[in-house]
Amino acid sequence: MVDADGVLVACAGPADGSRLAEEVGVETQSATPVLGRIAATARLGGISEWHVVGERGLLVVRRVPRMQLYVVLRVAPPGWLGRARFAARVTAGRLSERLSR
């Protein structure tokens, strides 16, 4: 999970993956302003989710409702986009409920 500035707030995964998680957070948030302008131009409203599918994997970013936090998932096989999107949506919803109490 990263904040709106791309700073790593929490990480789940292998213990040696924290540096990779920080890099993913910064890379993810560097695209957010551009995507925000695109969404505004297209009159789509605020960005709630975006994903990038590459040859070696995929990246799913989901905004936590009512907060300036983002759940970021990096998944190896691009065929798992649906599962990754579902996991990001559920996780963001649960975080929103817990953190707003």
TAQUI-V708482 format. One record per helix or strand of 3 or more residues. SS is the DSSP state (H for helix, E for strand). FROM is the first residue (numbers start at 1). LEN is the number of residues. If there is no record, write none. Layout:
BEGIN
ss & from & len
SS & FROM & LEN
SS & FROM & LEN
END
This chain:
BEGIN
ss & from & len
H & 15 & 27
E & 49 & 6
E & 57 & 7
E & 69 & 7
H & 78 & 22
END
